[in-house]
């Protein structure tokens, strides 16, 4: 296969066998461009090709990109820059699930667990029970929660959703600027496609527009509902608990509808946009969650370091402790 390279030092062409590996492509790029660290983009509009997320021994054909005849744009990678912690976005929710800056290694802040059963809400008029499906605490909870609602049954959708976000950012540079993203768009796109990257308001906005669905993000602590792509014909509902996202569903049930016992496969996950009653039900369910303190107050919470045992207050202090000590395993505690 023949692939054209467009680099700061000029254009060149590389030739690789059909069974070439990712390591072969990286070696050729380094040889032709004399760059030891670089970013790669392909297609139009240009989309990032994050070679580091794959095994170097993996076949190029597994990328799902036709490289024969393709032009790759190569640019020198900027060295990482220090950034200051950011607590919340202008949308009112943390842009990262734990609110820690994307330029730093994320603090492993664990979400608050439900000591009792997750509360459920009877919906007699609908012959159903309102349920919160709890997502794993795996740094992909936003993508998993959205995928559960819109792409049910597809457990492999998280990488695709991350890639979709990166592509949207690259295609609208006038919208997703360095100021909005709090780092360069290229760095953000690299970051969001890693499995440890959290998602937040930026990702919800992009996903809601791409799938043409209204995402209602219901904050447990404040009971505020943030709507993304408001006015779309259908909506899904996510529960935001400060550092975590879960999914609201409607499960068919028998009277008195106080307990959902059927398979999640039968869940109703999407509602019509004019169904305001479902938001009332969802808010009532979140009141039950709030009463059980199923939220994390990221501004003033007590956080215990799992490495040295020190207790700090708020994510700002937690971030400072992590940067000074290299301790990133932390959890909210009651003092």
MOFEN-V972555 format. One record per residue. RES is the residue in three letters. NEAR is the number of other ideal C-beta (glycine too) atoms within 10 Angstrom. Layout:
res:RES near:NEAR
res:RES near:NEAR
//
This chain:
res:UNK near:16
res:UNK near:11
res:UNK near:22
res:UNK near:13
res:UNK near:19
res:UNK near:14
res:UNK near:18
res:UNK near:11
res:UNK near:12
res:UNK near:9
res:UNK near:11
res:UNK near:16
res:UNK near:10
res:UNK near:19
res:UNK near:10
res:UNK near:17
res:UNK near:9
res:UNK near:9
res:UNK near:9
res:UNK near:19
res:UNK near:19
res:UNK near:18
res:UNK near:15
res:UNK near:16
res:UNK near:22
res:UNK near:15
res:UNK near:15
res:UNK near:17
res:UNK near:21
res:UNK near:14
res:UNK near:11
res:UNK near:17
res:UNK near:19
res:UNK near:12
res:UNK near:17
res:UNK near:8
res:UNK near:9
res:UNK near:17
res:UNK near:20
res:UNK near:19
res:UNK near:19
res:UNK near:17
res:UNK near:15
res:UNK near:8
res:UNK near:11
res:UNK near:16
res:UNK near:19
res:UNK near:21
res:UNK near:19
res:UNK near:18
res:UNK near:18
res:UNK near:10
res:UNK near:13
res:UNK near:16
res:UNK near:10
res:UNK near:13
res:UNK near:8
res:UNK near:13
res:UNK near:14
res:UNK near:22
res:UNK near:14
res:UNK near:11
res:UNK near:15
res:UNK near:5
res:UNK near:14
res:UNK near:12
res:UNK near:19
res:UNK near:12
res:UNK near:9
res:UNK near:14
res:UNK near:16
res:UNK near:20
res:UNK near:15
res:UNK near:21
res:UNK near:15
res:UNK near:15
res:UNK near:15
res:UNK near:11
res:UNK near:6
res:UNK near:10
res:UNK near:9
res:UNK near:8
res:UNK near:13
res:UNK near:10
res:UNK near:20
res:UNK near:17
res:UNK near:16
res:UNK near:14
res:UNK near:16
res:UNK near:8
res:UNK near:15
res:UNK near:13
res:UNK near:20
res:UNK near:22
res:UNK near:23
res:UNK near:28
res:UNK near:27
res:UNK near:23
res:UNK near:28
res:UNK near:26
res:UNK near:20
res:UNK near:19
res:UNK near:17
res:UNK near:16
res:UNK near:12
res:UNK near:20
res:UNK near:25
res:UNK near:17
res:UNK near:26
res:UNK near:17
res:UNK near:23
res:UNK near:20
res:UNK near:10
res:UNK near:14
res:UNK near:8
res:UNK near:6
res:UNK near:8
res:UNK near:16
res:UNK near:18
res:UNK near:18
res:UNK near:21
res:UNK near:17
res:UNK near:19
res:UNK near:12
res:UNK near:9
res:UNK near:16
res:UNK near:12
res:UNK near:22
res:UNK near:24
res:UNK near:25
res:UNK near:22
res:UNK near:27
res:UNK near:19
res:UNK near:17
res:UNK near:22
res:UNK near:10
res:UNK near:15
res:UNK near:11
res:UNK near:20
res:UNK near:23
res:UNK near:26
res:UNK near:26
res:UNK near:27
res:UNK near:22
res:UNK near:28
res:UNK near:26
res:UNK near:22
res:UNK near:25
res:UNK near:22
res:UNK near:21
res:UNK near:17
res:UNK near:16
res:UNK near:9
res:UNK near:12
res:UNK near:10
res:UNK near:8
res:UNK near:19
res:UNK near:21
res:UNK near:14
res:UNK near:13
res:UNK near:25
res:UNK near:23
res:UNK near:17
res:UNK near:18
res:UNK near:25
res:UNK near:22
res:UNK near:19
res:UNK near:21
res:UNK near:24
res:UNK near:19
res:UNK near:13
res:UNK near:13
res:UNK near:12
res:UNK near:5
res:UNK near:11
res:UNK near:20
res:UNK near:12
res:UNK near:13
res:UNK near:7
res:UNK near:14
res:UNK near:19
res:UNK near:18
res:UNK near:17
res:UNK near:15
res:UNK near:18
res:UNK near:19
res:UNK near:20
res:UNK near:24
res:UNK near:24
res:UNK near:20
res:UNK near:20
res:UNK near:25
res:UNK near:18
res:UNK near:13
res:UNK near:11
res:UNK near:11
res:UNK near:21
res:UNK near:24
res:UNK near:27
res:UNK near:21
res:UNK near:21
res:UNK near:21
res:UNK near:25
res:UNK near:27
res:UNK near:19
res:UNK near:24
res:UNK near:23
res:UNK near:23
res:UNK near:14
res:UNK near:15
res:UNK near:18
res:UNK near:10
res:UNK near:21
res:UNK near:19
res:UNK near:25
res:UNK near:23
res:UNK near:24
res:UNK near:23
res:UNK near:18
res:UNK near:25
res:UNK near:17
res:UNK near:12
res:UNK near:14
res:UNK near:14
res:UNK near:15
res:UNK near:18
res:UNK near:16
res:UNK near:21
res:UNK near:18
res:UNK near:12
res:UNK near:8
res:UNK near:16
res:UNK near:10
res:UNK near:14
res:UNK near:24
res:UNK near:22
res:UNK near:29
res:UNK near:24
res:UNK near:25
res:UNK near:29
res:UNK near:23
res:UNK near:24
res:UNK near:25
res:UNK near:25
res:UNK near:25
res:UNK near:25
res:UNK near:25
res:UNK near:26
res:UNK near:23
res:UNK near:24
res:UNK near:21
res:UNK near:17
res:UNK near:23
res:UNK near:11
res:UNK near:8
res:UNK near:9
res:UNK near:20
res:UNK near:12
res:UNK near:13
res:UNK near:23
res:UNK near:9
res:UNK near:13
res:UNK near:9
res:UNK near:15
res:UNK near:7
res:UNK near:13
res:UNK near:21
res:UNK near:13
res:UNK near:17
res:UNK near:17
res:UNK near:20
res:UNK near:10
res:UNK near:15
res:UNK near:8
res:UNK near:13
res:UNK near:9
res:UNK near:12
res:UNK near:19
res:UNK near:17
res:UNK near:10
res:UNK near:20
res:UNK near:23
res:UNK near:15
res:UNK near:14
res:UNK near:23
res:UNK near:28
res:UNK near:13
res:UNK near:16
res:UNK near:21
res:UNK near:17
res:UNK near:9
res:UNK near:15
res:UNK near:16
res:UNK near:25
res:UNK near:23
res:UNK near:24
res:UNK near:14
res:UNK near:23
res:UNK near:13
res:UNK near:8
res:UNK near:22
res:UNK near:16
res:UNK near:23
res:UNK near:18
res:UNK near:19
res:UNK near:13
res:UNK near:14
res:UNK near:10
res:UNK near:8
res:UNK near:13
res:UNK near:13
res:UNK near:18
res:UNK near:13
res:UNK near:18
res:UNK near:29
res:UNK near:17
res:UNK near:15
res:UNK near:27
res:UNK near:25
res:UNK near:13
res:UNK near:21
res:UNK near:25
res:UNK near:16
res:UNK near:8
res:UNK near:12
res:UNK near:9
res:UNK near:18
res:UNK near:20
res:UNK near:14
res:UNK near:24
res:UNK near:17
res:UNK near:21
res:UNK near:10
res:UNK near:8
res:UNK near:7
//
